[in-house]
Amino acid sequence: MIGALRQSQFSALVVWDVDRLTRTPRELEDLIELADRSKLALASVGGDIDLATEQGRMMARMKGTVARYEVEQSSRRLKRKFLERAEAGKSHGKVAYGYVREPVFDSSGVLAGYVELLHPVHAEVIRASTARLLAGEPLRAVVAGLNAAEVVSPAGKPWSGTTLRQVLLRERNAGRRVHQGQVIGKGEWPAILDDDTFDRLVALLRDPRRRSNSGSEVVHLLSGIARCGRCGGTLRGAAAHVSGKKNQPRAYSCTSCFKLRRKADSVDEVVEGIVVARLSKPDAAGLFGGNPEAMRQASEQVEAIEARLAIAADQFADGVTTGPQLERITMKLKPQLEAARASLRVHEPSPEMDEFTGPKAGKAWEGATIDRKRAVIEAIMTITILPSGAGKSFDPEQVSIEWKANA
């Protein structure tokens, strides 16, 4: 409309009232200036206002100022109401994925409000996806599994990694109420995940060291995991193919020096046998116990930062520091505290790996996906394929296993 006015496509404007045209004084001044240039006639149902006269502009400005005041008052009341609802743990907006909203009626049959309950299918999608991720599967594989099962996303479309990540990172999944980006308490709805599980999931998905899950599906057990014994480079899997008249079996080859190549089936057989044997031992329960040293350091960091925050609070209570000083200290230390807590969660034990330990290890390994097997291997060992010399056949001794700290 403003564009048409500037191009003089019409010379009069009819509105219900001036405050329906604009409630922003700055925009009104632009209209007054435009009316001066284009001789615009402004008519309203409540009475004509001639923007070409001083009296008309005064009336328009008065109406605009009153309208702006009403907008700000309304905004203030809404903000207060939203905060009250948030502090009471009440939900806001449309129903989130994982939940269903049911009406509640009083004894006389009158609608008294609504209650949020778990959606039996959607909540299970969140739980199952969380368990798979914490068990070491990449986001890509979890998304592929959902789409293969024809489970649709909140938009009714196939899942993408971005969509699933956004759904899983919602604080409300742990029953937490968020207001203006901050958790301020518990919500009235039931939690899909307990606090510990949700915090570990968040730490995992937001870990900057986490590799991207984009790309094609992994089909080789040790591709990108095993290392070359010649140059230290990474081995990559190559599918079986025909080269001239010779059939080349599936293999691992070094993509750095190109001087080492081993038959993948033979290497996988050796590695899987060693892994299952180790996982079957009585002490295997401690293999996935996280990183004790990293946990200790992170825990000490958390305690130190919390102590500094407590000291700052005591100094404020004693009048040693002012409110603005306490706020600055808190704003600086809070991100450090959150980072230290996230590091602690990353290095905590992983109970999702328990099924791979003890007498049930062989059966669990046999039924596991390749992504979970890779996660187990990366957690407990480093694999190096040693050179054998020209003309020599494969020897299991060429597969060098270096156990990690817990193993």
Buried (B, 14 or more C-beta within 10 A) or exposed (E): EEEEBEEEEEEEBEBEEBBEBBBEBEEBBEBBEBBEEBEBBBEBEEEEBBBBEEEBBEBBBEBBBEBBEEEEEEEEEEEEEBEEBBEEBBBEEEBBBBBBBEEEEEEEEEEEEEBBEBBEEBBBBBBBBBBBBBBBBBBBBBBBBBBEEEBEBBEEEBBBBEBBBEBBEBBBBBBBBBBEEEEBEEBEBEBBBEEEBBBBBBBBBEEEEEEEBEEEEBEBBBBBBBBBBBBEBBBBBBEEEEEEEEEBEBBBBBEBEEEBBBBBBBBBEBBBEBBBEBBBEEEBBEBBBBBEEBBEBBBEBBEBBBEBBEEBBEBBEEEEBEEEEBEEBBEEBEEBBEBBBBBBBBBBBBBBBBBBBBEEBBEBBEEBBBBBBBBBBBBBBBBBBBBBEEEEEBEEEBBBBEEEEBB
